[in-house]
Amino acid sequence: MIAVDTNVLARLLLRDDEAQYRKAVRLFGDGRDYAAPPTVILELVWVIDSYGYAREDIAIALKSLLGLPNFKPKGRAAVAMALVWYENGMGFGDALHLALSSGDETFVTFDERPTKCAVRSGLAPPVELS
């Protein structure tokens, strides 16, 4: 398994640097398996968002990335769950924090926005506003 950084995934999805895009395509086409930690996926969402893409387009890009047969992100289930919650209005960072906390008794935050979204959606672990 080979770990990739945010910039490799960003070039693959954004195609904003043709030479780096071609290198990324070659990497993912070489038959080897690639991985990325959830922090890379989180940063990737931030990068794509900084380019001005809409939430729906970001979700489509992430789904296409997760659909690559040789891309096996660490915490894949948590990333996939965070993507669902992101599509339903939660910020991706908050959604990923919550998804990675699955199995914990509760998730405590001072942030009202993810709390309201989580409570409205009945997400687990429960989110408490302190």
N, CA, C and O atoms as a GROMACS GRO file, in nm:
protein
  520
    1MET      N    1   0.085  -0.118   0.000
    1MET     CA    2   0.000   0.000   0.000
    1MET      C    3   0.089   0.124   0.000
    1MET      O    4   0.189   0.130   0.072
    2ILE      N    5   0.053   0.219  -0.081
    2ILE     CA    6   0.130   0.343  -0.092
    2ILE      C    7   0.041   0.459  -0.048
    2ILE      O    8  -0.070   0.476  -0.100
    3ALA      N    9   0.088   0.538   0.046
    3ALA     CA   10   0.012   0.653   0.095
    3ALA      C   11   0.035   0.773   0.004
    3ALA      O   12   0.147   0.798  -0.041
    4VAL      N   13  -0.071   0.847  -0.022
    4VAL     CA   14  -0.061   0.967  -0.106
    4VAL      C   15  -0.102   1.090  -0.025
    4VAL      O   16  -0.181   1.082   0.068
    5ASP      N   17  -0.045   1.201  -0.064
    5ASP     CA   18  -0.072   1.329   0.000
    5ASP      C   19  -0.190   1.397  -0.070
    5ASP      O   20  -0.232   1.359  -0.179
    6THR      N   21  -0.242   1.498  -0.004
    6THR     CA   22  -0.354   1.575  -0.055
    6THR      C   23  -0.327   1.629  -0.195
    6THR      O   24  -0.416   1.626  -0.280
    7ASN      N   25  -0.206   1.679  -0.219
    7ASN     CA   26  -0.179   1.743  -0.348
    7ASN      C   27  -0.190   1.644  -0.464
    7ASN      O   28  -0.228   1.685  -0.574
    8VAL      N   29  -0.159   1.517  -0.443
    8VAL     CA   30  -0.173   1.417  -0.550
    8VAL      C   31  -0.321   1.397  -0.582
    8VAL      O   32  -0.361   1.395  -0.699
    9LEU      N   33  -0.402   1.383  -0.478
    9LEU     CA   34  -0.546   1.364  -0.498
    9LEU      C   35  -0.610   1.490  -0.557
    9LEU      O   36  -0.698   1.480  -0.643
   10ALA      N   37  -0.566   1.606  -0.513
   10ALA     CA   38  -0.620   1.731  -0.565
   10ALA      C   39  -0.590   1.746  -0.714
   10ALA      O   40  -0.678   1.784  -0.791
   11ARG      N   41  -0.468   1.715  -0.754
   11ARG     CA   42  -0.434   1.725  -0.897
   11ARG      C   43  -0.518   1.627  -0.979
   11ARG      O   44  -0.562   1.659  -1.090
   12LEU      N   45  -0.539   1.507  -0.924
   12LEU     CA   46  -0.618   1.405  -0.993
   12LEU      C   47  -0.762   1.453  -1.013
   12LEU      O   48  -0.820   1.430  -1.119
   13LEU      N   49  -0.819   1.516  -0.913
   13LEU     CA   50  -0.959   1.559  -0.920
   13LEU      C   51  -0.978   1.695  -0.987
   13LEU      O   52  -1.075   1.716  -1.059
   14LEU      N   53  -0.886   1.787  -0.963
   14LEU     CA   54  -0.903   1.923  -1.014
   14LEU      C   55  -0.846   1.945  -1.153
   14LEU      O   56  -0.892   2.032  -1.228
   15ARG      N   57  -0.745   1.868  -1.187
   15ARG     CA   58  -0.677   1.879  -1.317
   15ARG      C   59  -0.637   2.024  -1.345
   15ARG      O   60  -0.654   2.074  -1.456
   16ASP      N   61  -0.583   2.089  -1.244
   16ASP     CA   62  -0.544   2.229  -1.256
   16ASP      C   63  -0.396   2.246  -1.292
   16ASP      O   64  -0.350   2.357  -1.317
   17ASP      N   65  -0.324   2.137  -1.294
   17ASP     CA   66  -0.185   2.136  -1.339
   17ASP      C   67  -0.171   2.011  -1.425
   17ASP      O   68  -0.166   1.899  -1.374
   18GLU      N   69  -0.166   2.031  -1.555
   18GLU     CA   70  -0.173   1.919  -1.649
   18GLU      C   71  -0.062   1.817  -1.629
   18GLU      O   72  -0.087   1.696  -1.635
   19ALA      N   73   0.060   1.862  -1.606
   19ALA     CA   74   0.172   1.769  -1.587
   19ALA      C   75   0.152   1.685  -1.461
   19ALA      O   76   0.173   1.564  -1.464
   20GLN      N   77   0.112   1.748  -1.352
   20GLN     CA   78   0.089   1.673  -1.228
   20GLN      C   79  -0.035   1.584  -1.240
   20GLN      O   80  -0.038   1.475  -1.182
   21TYR      N   81  -0.134   1.630  -1.312
   21TYR     CA   82  -0.253   1.546  -1.336
   21TYR      C   83  -0.213   1.417  -1.406
   21TYR      O   84  -0.256   1.309  -1.366
   22ARG      N   85  -0.132   1.428  -1.511
   22ARG     CA   86  -0.088   1.308  -1.585
   22ARG      C   87  -0.007   1.214  -1.495
   22ARG      O   88  -0.022   1.092  -1.504
   23LYS      N   89   0.077   1.271  -1.409
   23LYS     CA   90   0.153   1.188  -1.315
   23LYS      C   91   0.059   1.115  -1.218
   23LYS      O   92   0.077   0.996  -1.190
   24ALA      N   93  -0.041   1.185  -1.169
   24ALA     CA   94  -0.137   1.124  -1.076
   24ALA      C   95  -0.216   1.012  -1.146
   24ALA      O   96  -0.240   0.907  -1.087
   25VAL      N   97  -0.255   1.036  -1.270
   25VAL     CA   98  -0.327   0.933  -1.347
   25VAL      C   99  -0.238   0.810  -1.365
   25VAL      O  100  -0.284   0.697  -1.350
   26ARG      N  101  -0.111   0.833  -1.398
   26ARG     CA  102  -0.018   0.720  -1.413
   26ARG      C  103  -0.003   0.643  -1.282
   26ARG      O  104  -0.003   0.520  -1.281
   27LEU      N  105   0.008   0.715  -1.171
   27LEU     CA  106   0.019   0.649  -1.041
   27LEU      C  107  -0.100   0.556  -1.018
   27LEU      O  108  -0.083   0.438  -0.987
   28PHE      N  109  -0.219   0.610  -1.032
   28PHE     CA  110  -0.338   0.532  -1.003
   28PHE      C  111  -0.366   0.426  -1.109
   28PHE      O  112  -0.449   0.338  -1.088
   29GLY      N  113  -0.298   0.433  -1.221
   29GLY     CA  114  -0.314   0.333  -1.326
   29GLY      C  115  -0.208   0.226  -1.326
   29GLY      O  116  -0.205   0.143  -1.416
   30ASP      N  117  -0.119   0.227  -1.226
   30ASP     CA  118  -0.005   0.134  -1.229
   30ASP      C  119  -0.033  -0.001  -1.163
   30ASP      O  120   0.057  -0.084  -1.153
   31GLY      N  121  -0.156  -0.023  -1.117
   31GLY     CA  122  -0.192  -0.152  -1.060
   31GLY      C  123  -0.165  -0.166  -0.911
   31GLY      O  124  -0.204  -0.266  -0.851
   32ARG      N  125  -0.099  -0.068  -0.851
   32ARG     CA  126  -0.073  -0.075  -0.707
   32ARG      C  127  -0.190  -0.013  -0.630
   32ARG      O  128  -0.270   0.063  -0.685
   33ASP      N  129  -0.198  -0.047  -0.502
   33ASP     CA  130  -0.301   0.009  -0.416
   33ASP      C  131  -0.249   0.134  -0.346
   33ASP      O  132  -0.133   0.141  -0.305
   34TYR      N  133  -0.338   0.232  -0.335
   34TYR     CA  134  -0.305   0.360  -0.274
   34TYR      C  135  -0.399   0.386  -0.156
   34TYR      O  136  -0.514   0.344  -0.156
   35ALA      N  137  -0.346   0.456  -0.058
   35ALA     CA  138  -0.424   0.489   0.062
   35ALA      C  139  -0.400   0.635   0.098
   35ALA      O  140  -0.308   0.699   0.048
   36ALA      N  141  -0.485   0.685   0.185
   36ALA     CA  142  -0.468   0.818   0.242
   36ALA      C  143  -0.536   0.818   0.378
   36ALA      O  144  -0.643   0.758   0.393
   37PRO      N  145  -0.477   0.883   0.477
   37PRO     CA  146  -0.544   0.892   0.607
   37PRO      C  147  -0.662   0.989   0.598
   37PRO      O  148  -0.668   1.071   0.507
   38PRO      N  149  -0.754   0.980   0.693
   38PRO     CA  150  -0.869   1.071   0.692
   38PRO      C  151  -0.830   1.218   0.691
   38PRO      O  152  -0.903   1.301   0.637
   39THR      N  153  -0.715   1.252   0.750
   39THR     CA  154  -0.672   1.392   0.751
   39THR      C  155  -0.644   1.443   0.609
   39THR      O  156  -0.666   1.560   0.580
   40VAL      N  157  -0.595   1.355   0.522
   40VAL     CA  158  -0.571   1.394   0.383
   40VAL      C  159  -0.705   1.418   0.313
   40VAL      O  160  -0.718   1.513   0.235
   41ILE      N  161  -0.804   1.335   0.339
   41ILE     CA  162  -0.936   1.354   0.279
   41ILE      C  163  -0.997   1.484   0.330
   41ILE      O  164  -1.057   1.559   0.253
   42LEU      N  165  -0.982   1.512   0.458
   42LEU     CA  166  -1.033   1.637   0.515
   42LEU      C  167  -0.967   1.757   0.447
   42LEU      O  168  -1.036   1.852   0.409
   43GLU      N  169  -0.836   1.752   0.432
   43GLU     CA  170  -0.765   1.861   0.366
   43GLU      C  171  -0.806   1.872   0.219
   43GLU      O  172  -0.816   1.983   0.166
   44LEU      N  173  -0.831   1.759   0.154
   44LEU     CA  174  -0.874   1.759   0.015
   44LEU      C  175  -1.007   1.834  -0.001
   44LEU      O  176  -1.023   1.913  -0.094
   45VAL      N  177  -1.101   1.809   0.088
   45VAL     CA  178  -1.229   1.880   0.084
   45VAL      C  179  -1.205   2.030   0.099
   45VAL      O  180  -1.265   2.109   0.027
   46TRP      N  181  -1.117   2.068   0.191
   46TRP     CA  182  -1.086   2.209   0.211
   46TRP      C  183  -1.026   2.269   0.083
   46TRP      O  184  -1.064   2.379   0.043
   47VAL      N  185  -0.934   2.198   0.019
   47VAL     CA  186  -0.870   2.248  -0.104
   47VAL      C  187  -0.973   2.266  -0.214
   47VAL      O  188  -0.978   2.372  -0.278
   48ILE      N  189  -1.056   2.166  -0.237
   48ILE     CA  190  -1.156   2.176  -0.345
   48ILE      C  191  -1.253   2.289  -0.315
   48ILE      O  192  -1.290   2.365  -0.405
   49ASP      N  193  -1.295   2.302  -0.189
   49ASP     CA  194  -1.384   2.410  -0.149
   49ASP      C  195  -1.318   2.546  -0.173
   49ASP      O  196  -1.385   2.640  -0.214
   50SER      N  197  -1.188   2.556  -0.148
   50SER     CA  198  -1.118   2.684  -0.166
   50SER      C  199  -1.114   2.726  -0.313
   50SER      O  200  -1.093   2.843  -0.344
   51TYR      N  201  -1.134   2.631  -0.404
   51TYR     CA  202  -1.142   2.662  -0.546
   51TYR      C  203  -1.281   2.713  -0.584
   51TYR      O  204  -1.304   2.752  -0.699
   52GLY      N  205  -1.373   2.713  -0.489
   52GLY     CA  206  -1.507   2.766  -0.513
   52GLY      C  207  -1.609   2.664  -0.560
   52GLY      O  208  -1.718   2.702  -0.602
   53TYR      N  209  -1.576   2.536  -0.552
   53TYR     CA  210  -1.672   2.434  -0.594
   53TYR      C  211  -1.785   2.421  -0.494
   53TYR      O  212  -1.766   2.440  -0.374
   54ALA      N  213  -1.904   2.389  -0.544
   54ALA     CA  214  -2.021   2.371  -0.460
   54ALA      C  215  -2.011   2.239  -0.383
   54ALA      O  216  -1.942   2.147  -0.424
   55ARG      N  217  -2.081   2.233  -0.274
   55ARG     CA  218  -2.086   2.114  -0.190
   55ARG      C  219  -2.121   1.989  -0.272
   55ARG      O  220  -2.061   1.883  -0.254
   56GLU      N  221  -2.218   2.002  -0.361
   56GLU     CA  222  -2.260   1.888  -0.443
   56GLU      C  223  -2.147   1.839  -0.532
   56GLU      O  224  -2.128   1.718  -0.548
   57ASP      N  225  -2.072   1.932  -0.589
   57ASP     CA  226  -1.959   1.894  -0.675
   57ASP      C  227  -1.846   1.830  -0.594
   57ASP      O  228  -1.780   1.737  -0.641
   58ILE      N  229  -1.825   1.879  -0.474
   58ILE     CA  230  -1.723   1.820  -0.387
   58ILE      C  231  -1.762   1.677  -0.352
   58ILE      O  232  -1.679   1.586  -0.353
   59ALA      N  233  -1.890   1.657  -0.321
   59ALA     CA  234  -1.938   1.522  -0.288
   59ALA      C  235  -1.921   1.428  -0.407
   59ALA      O  236  -1.880   1.313  -0.389
   60ILE      N  237  -1.951   1.475  -0.526
   60ILE     CA  238  -1.934   1.393  -0.647
   60ILE      C  239  -1.788   1.356  -0.665
   60ILE      O  240  -1.755   1.242  -0.698
   61ALA      N  241  -1.699   1.453  -0.644
   61ALA     CA  242  -1.555   1.427  -0.658
   61ALA      C  243  -1.508   1.322  -0.558
   61ALA      O  244  -1.432   1.232  -0.593
   62LEU      N  245  -1.554   1.335  -0.433
   62LEU     CA  246  -1.514   1.237  -0.331
   62LEU      C  247  -1.568   1.098  -0.363
   62LEU      O  248  -1.499   0.998  -0.345
   63LYS      N  249  -1.691   1.092  -0.411
   63LYS     CA  250  -1.748   0.962  -0.448
   63LYS      C  251  -1.669   0.898  -0.562
   63LYS      O  252  -1.646   0.777  -0.562
   64SER      N  253  -1.627   0.979  -0.658
   64SER     CA  254  -1.548   0.923  -0.768
   64SER      C  255  -1.414   0.871  -0.717
   64SER      O  256  -1.366   0.767  -0.762
   65LEU      N  257  -1.355   0.943  -0.625
   65LEU     CA  258  -1.228   0.900  -0.566
   65LEU      C  259  -1.246   0.770  -0.488
   65LEU      O  260  -1.168   0.677  -0.503
   66LEU      N  261  -1.350   0.765  -0.405
   66LEU     CA  262  -1.377   0.645  -0.326
   66LEU      C  263  -1.414   0.527  -0.415
   66LEU      O  264  -1.403   0.411  -0.373
   67GLY      N  265  -1.459   0.555  -0.536
   67GLY     CA  266  -1.496   0.449  -0.630
   67GLY      C  267  -1.379   0.388  -0.706
   67GLY      O  268  -1.396   0.287  -0.774
   68LEU      N  269  -1.261   0.448  -0.694
   68LEU     CA  270  -1.144   0.391  -0.762
   68LEU      C  271  -1.110   0.257  -0.696
   68LEU      O  272  -1.098   0.250  -0.574
   69PRO      N  273  -1.095   0.151  -0.775
   69PRO     CA  274  -1.072   0.018  -0.716
   69PRO      C  275  -0.942   0.006  -0.639
   69PRO      O  276  -0.931  -0.078  -0.549
   70ASN      N  277  -0.844   0.087  -0.671
   70ASN     CA  278  -0.715   0.074  -0.600
   70ASN      C  279  -0.691   0.189  -0.501
   70ASN      O  280  -0.578   0.210  -0.456
   71PHE      N  281  -0.797   0.263  -0.467
   71PHE     CA  282  -0.785   0.365  -0.363
   71PHE      C  283  -0.854   0.312  -0.238
   71PHE      O  284  -0.975   0.292  -0.236
   72LYS      N  285  -0.777   0.289  -0.136
   72LYS     CA  286  -0.825   0.228  -0.013
   72LYS      C  287  -0.791   0.319   0.106
   72LYS      O  288  -0.696   0.292   0.179
   73PRO      N  289  -0.870   0.426   0.124
   73PRO     CA  290  -0.838   0.520   0.231
   73PRO      C  291  -0.849   0.455   0.369
   73PRO      O  292  -0.935   0.370   0.392
   74LYS      N  293  -0.762   0.496   0.457
   74LYS     CA  294  -0.772   0.450   0.596
   74LYS      C  295  -0.900   0.510   0.655
   74LYS      O  296  -0.933   0.625   0.629
   75GLY      N  297  -0.969   0.432   0.734
   75GLY     CA  298  -1.094   0.481   0.790
   75GLY      C  299  -1.202   0.498   0.685
   75GLY      O  300  -1.286   0.588   0.696
   76ARG      N  301  -1.201   0.412   0.584
   76ARG     CA  302  -1.294   0.424   0.470
   76ARG      C  303  -1.440   0.436   0.516
   76ARG      O  304  -1.513   0.520   0.464
   77ALA      N  305  -1.482   0.353   0.610
   77ALA     CA  306  -1.621   0.356   0.656
   77ALA      C  307  -1.654   0.492   0.718
   77ALA      O  308  -1.762   0.547   0.695
   78ALA      N  309  -1.562   0.547   0.796
   78ALA     CA  310  -1.584   0.678   0.858
   78ALA      C  311  -1.588   0.787   0.752
   78ALA      O  312  -1.670   0.878   0.760
   79VAL      N  313  -1.499   0.780   0.654
   79VAL     CA  314  -1.498   0.879   0.546
   79VAL      C  315  -1.629   0.872   0.468
   79VAL      O  316  -1.688   0.975   0.435
   80ALA      N  317  -1.676   0.751   0.438
   80ALA     CA  318  -1.802   0.734   0.364
   80ALA      C  319  -1.920   0.788   0.445
   80ALA      O  320  -2.008   0.853   0.389
   81MET      N  321  -1.922   0.761   0.575
   81MET     CA  322  -2.029   0.812   0.660
   81MET      C  323  -2.023   0.964   0.668
   81MET      O  324  -2.126   1.031   0.661
   82ALA      N  325  -1.904   1.018   0.683
   82ALA     CA  326  -1.888   1.164   0.687
   82ALA      C  327  -1.938   1.227   0.557
   82ALA      O  328  -1.997   1.335   0.559
   83LEU      N  329  -1.915   1.161   0.446
   83LEU     CA  330  -1.961   1.212   0.317
   83LEU      C  331  -2.114   1.217   0.313
   83LEU      O  332  -2.170   1.314   0.262
   84VAL      N  333  -2.180   1.116   0.365
   84VAL     CA  334  -2.327   1.116   0.370
   84VAL      C  335  -2.376   1.234   0.454
   84VAL      O  336  -2.466   1.306   0.413
   85TRP      N  337  -2.317   1.252   0.571
   85TRP     CA  338  -2.358   1.362   0.659
   85TRP      C  339  -2.326   1.498   0.596
   85TRP      O  340  -2.403   1.593   0.612
   86TYR      N  341  -2.214   1.506   0.526
   86TYR     CA  342  -2.177   1.629   0.455
   86TYR      C  343  -2.282   1.662   0.350
   86TYR      O  344  -2.323   1.777   0.335
   87GLU      N  345  -2.326   1.561   0.277
   87GLU     CA  346  -2.430   1.582   0.175
   87GLU      C  347  -2.561   1.627   0.238
   87GLU      O  348  -2.644   1.690   0.172
   88ASN      N  349  -2.580   1.596   0.365
   88ASN     CA  350  -2.702   1.635   0.435
   88ASN      C  351  -2.687   1.764   0.514
   88ASN      O  352  -2.773   1.798   0.594
   89GLY      N  353  -2.577   1.838   0.490
   89GLY     CA  354  -2.565   1.972   0.545
   89GLY      C  355  -2.461   1.994   0.653
   89GLY      O  356  -2.434   2.109   0.689
   90MET      N  357  -2.402   1.888   0.705
   90MET     CA  358  -2.300   1.906   0.808
   90MET      C  359  -2.168   1.942   0.741
   90MET      O  360  -2.140   1.896   0.630
   91GLY      N  361  -2.086   2.023   0.806
   91GLY     CA  362  -1.953   2.051   0.755
   91GLY      C  363  -1.873   1.921   0.749
   91GLY      O  364  -1.889   1.835   0.836
   92PHE      N  365  -1.787   1.907   0.648
   92PHE     CA  366  -1.715   1.780   0.634
   92PHE      C  367  -1.624   1.753   0.753
   92PHE      O  368  -1.616   1.639   0.798
   93GLY      N  369  -1.557   1.855   0.803
   93GLY     CA  370  -1.469   1.834   0.918
   93GLY      C  371  -1.546   1.784   1.039
   93GLY      O  372  -1.504   1.688   1.104
   94ASP      N  373  -1.658   1.849   1.070
   94ASP     CA  374  -1.741   1.805   1.182
   94ASP      C  375  -1.792   1.663   1.159
   94ASP      O  376  -1.793   1.581   1.251
   95ALA      N  377  -1.835   1.636   1.037
   95ALA     CA  378  -1.887   1.503   1.004
   95ALA      C  379  -1.779   1.396   1.021
   95ALA      O  380  -1.806   1.287   1.071
   96LEU      N  381  -1.658   1.428   0.978
   96LEU     CA  382  -1.549   1.332   0.991
   96LEU      C  383  -1.512   1.310   1.137
   96LEU      O  384  -1.488   1.197   1.180
   97HIS      N  385  -1.506   1.417   1.214
   97HIS     CA  386  -1.478   1.403   1.358
   97HIS      C  387  -1.581   1.311   1.423
   97HIS      O  388  -1.546   1.221   1.500
   98LEU      N  389  -1.707   1.334   1.390
   98LEU     CA  390  -1.814   1.254   1.449
   98LEU      C  391  -1.806   1.109   1.402
   98LEU      O  392  -1.820   1.017   1.482
   99ALA      N  393  -1.784   1.089   1.273
   99ALA     CA  394  -1.777   0.952   1.220
   99ALA      C  395  -1.660   0.875   1.280
   99ALA      O  396  -1.672   0.756   1.309
  100LEU      N  397  -1.548   0.942   1.300
  100LEU     CA  398  -1.432   0.876   1.360
  100LEU      C  399  -1.452   0.851   1.510
  100LEU      O  400  -1.376   0.776   1.572
  101SER      N  401  -1.554   0.913   1.568
  101SER     CA  402  -1.586   0.893   1.709
  101SER      C  403  -1.692   0.785   1.729
  101SER      O  404  -1.739   0.763   1.840
  102SER      N  405  -1.728   0.718   1.621
  102SER     CA  406  -1.827   0.610   1.628
  102SER      C  407  -1.784   0.509   1.734
  102SER      O  408  -1.668   0.469   1.740
  103GLY      N  409  -1.878   0.470   1.816
  103GLY     CA  410  -1.846   0.376   1.923
  103GLY      C  411  -1.820   0.445   2.056
  103GLY      O  412  -1.822   0.381   2.161
  104ASP      N  413  -1.797   0.575   2.051
  104ASP     CA  414  -1.778   0.650   2.176
  104ASP      C  415  -1.915   0.679   2.237
  104ASP      O  416  -2.017   0.676   2.168
  105GLU      N  417  -1.916   0.706   2.364
  105GLU     CA  418  -2.041   0.732   2.436
  105GLU      C  419  -2.111   0.858   2.384
  105GLU      O  420  -2.232   0.858   2.362
  106THR      N  421  -2.035   0.963   2.364
  106THR     CA  422  -2.091   1.089   2.315
  106THR      C  423  -1.980   1.173   2.255
  106THR      O  424  -1.862   1.144   2.275
  107PHE      N  425  -2.017   1.276   2.183
  107PHE     CA  426  -1.923   1.370   2.123
  107PHE      C  427  -1.961   1.507   2.175
  107PHE      O  428  -2.072   1.554   2.149
  108VAL      N  429  -1.872   1.572   2.248
  108VAL     CA  430  -1.902   1.700   2.312
  108VAL      C  431  -1.834   1.812   2.233
  108VAL      O  432  -1.717   1.801   2.196
  109THR      N  433  -1.909   1.918   2.209
  109THR     CA  434  -1.858   2.033   2.134
  109THR      C  435  -1.922   2.161   2.185
  109THR      O  436  -2.026   2.157   2.251
  110PHE      N  437  -1.861   2.274   2.156
  110PHE     CA  438  -1.921   2.404   2.182
  110PHE      C  439  -1.989   2.459   2.056
  110PHE      O  440  -2.052   2.564   2.060
  111ASP      N  441  -1.976   2.390   1.946
  111ASP     CA  442  -2.025   2.434   1.816
  111ASP      C  443  -2.171   2.394   1.798
  111ASP      O  444  -2.204   2.275   1.798
  112GLU      N  445  -2.258   2.492   1.782
  112GLU     CA  446  -2.402   2.465   1.770
  112GLU      C  447  -2.441   2.402   1.637
  112GLU      O  448  -2.532   2.319   1.632
  113ARG      N  449  -2.373   2.439   1.530
  113ARG     CA  450  -2.414   2.393   1.397
  113ARG      C  451  -2.410   2.240   1.383
  113ARG      O  452  -2.511   2.180   1.345
  114PRO      N  453  -2.296   2.175   1.413
  114PRO     CA  454  -2.299   2.029   1.400
  114PRO      C  455  -2.389   1.963   1.503
  114PRO      O  456  -2.443   1.855   1.479
  115THR      N  457  -2.405   2.028   1.618
  115THR     CA  458  -2.494   1.973   1.721
  115THR      C  459  -2.636   1.966   1.668
  115THR      O  460  -2.702   1.863   1.680
  116LYS      N  461  -2.684   2.076   1.611
  116LYS     CA  462  -2.820   2.080   1.558
  116LYS      C  463  -2.838   1.977   1.446
  116LYS      O  464  -2.938   1.906   1.442
  117CYS      N  465  -2.742   1.969   1.357
  117CYS     CA  466  -2.749   1.875   1.245
  117CYS      C  467  -2.750   1.731   1.296
  117CYS      O  468  -2.828   1.649   1.249
  118ALA      N  469  -2.664   1.701   1.392
  118ALA     CA  470  -2.655   1.566   1.446
  118ALA      C  471  -2.781   1.526   1.521
  118ALA      O  472  -2.831   1.415   1.505
  119VAL      N  473  -2.833   1.617   1.602
  119VAL     CA  474  -2.955   1.588   1.678
  119VAL      C  475  -3.072   1.569   1.583
  119VAL      O  476  -3.150   1.475   1.599
  120ARG      N  477  -3.084   1.656   1.484
  120ARG     CA  478  -3.192   1.648   1.385
  120ARG      C  479  -3.187   1.515   1.310
  120ARG      O  480  -3.291   1.458   1.276
  121SER      N  481  -3.067   1.467   1.283
  121SER     CA  482  -3.049   1.345   1.204
  121SER      C  483  -3.040   1.219   1.289
  121SER      O  484  -3.039   1.108   1.235
  122GLY      N  485  -3.033   1.233   1.420
  122GLY     CA  486  -3.021   1.117   1.508
  122GLY      C  487  -2.890   1.042   1.491
  122GLY      O  488  -2.887   0.920   1.496
  123LEU      N  489  -2.781   1.117   1.472
  123LEU     CA  490  -2.651   1.055   1.446
  123LEU      C  491  -2.590   0.996   1.573
  123LEU      O  492  -2.621   1.037   1.684
  124ALA      N  493  -2.502   0.900   1.551
  124ALA     CA  494  -2.432   0.837   1.663
  124ALA      C  495  -2.282   0.852   1.642
  124ALA      O  496  -2.236   0.836   1.528
  125PRO      N  497  -2.205   0.880   1.744
  125PRO     CA  498  -2.251   0.896   1.881
  125PRO      C  499  -2.332   1.025   1.896
  125PRO      O  500  -2.319   1.116   1.815
  126PRO      N  501  -2.415   1.032   2.000
  126PRO     CA  502  -2.490   1.155   2.022
  126PRO      C  503  -2.395   1.274   2.041
  126PRO      O  504  -2.286   1.260   2.096
  127VAL      N  505  -2.439   1.389   1.995
  127VAL     CA  506  -2.359   1.511   2.008
  127VAL      C  507  -2.423   1.597   2.115
  127VAL      O  508  -2.544   1.621   2.114
  128GLU      N  509  -2.341   1.643   2.207
  128GLU     CA  510  -2.388   1.729   2.315
  128GLU      C  511  -2.322   1.865   2.303
  128GLU      O  512  -2.203   1.876   2.273
  129LEU      N  513  -2.401   1.968   2.326
  129LEU     CA  514  -2.349   2.104   2.329
  129LEU      C  515  -2.315   2.137   2.473
  129LEU      O  516  -2.401   2.129   2.561
  130SER      N  517  -2.192   2.175   2.498
  130SER     CA  518  -2.150   2.211   2.634
  130SER      C  519  -2.145   2.360   2.649
  130SER      O  520  -2.112   2.410   2.757
   0.00000   0.00000   0.00000
